[in-house]
Amino acid sequence: MIEYAKESFMEAKEELEPMFVDHYNEIALSKDKIELGPDWDMYQALEDANLLHFYTMRENGFLAGYFAMIAMRDLHYKDHIFALNDLIYINPKSRKGFNAWRLIKFAERDLKDVGVSVMHINVKTHKPFDRLLVRLGFERSEEHTSE
């Protein structure tokens, strides 16, 4: 049985730590320069300020996926709240059917309820899931480059 929920990021920390390692191993490009080192204090501060919105996908009670968004008033459009994703990951064994679709839709409904006007979801170019996002109604809007 799969369940989607909004949870406390910090309360899920113990379950998240091993998944962060899997997530990092799968998508990080600069492992030779940048080691994984989550800033748990900053996550706590964002959660305390009600800026961090954390959504989970649990399979038979076990954490199988997560989606973390930071939502705040936009600096350029002060009358709007923009939500920017920090993390999105689903365990490879759970990447089937509509699991990712349902996790994103669950988050989207909740974020709209808290006043979010725009959602941005970053996609790694070497691990794209653009087709899913287009089907969900998202439009490609920006590109980023990094060194």
Order of alpha helices (4+ residues) and beta strands (2+ residues): beta-alpha-alpha-beta-beta-beta-alpha-beta-alpha
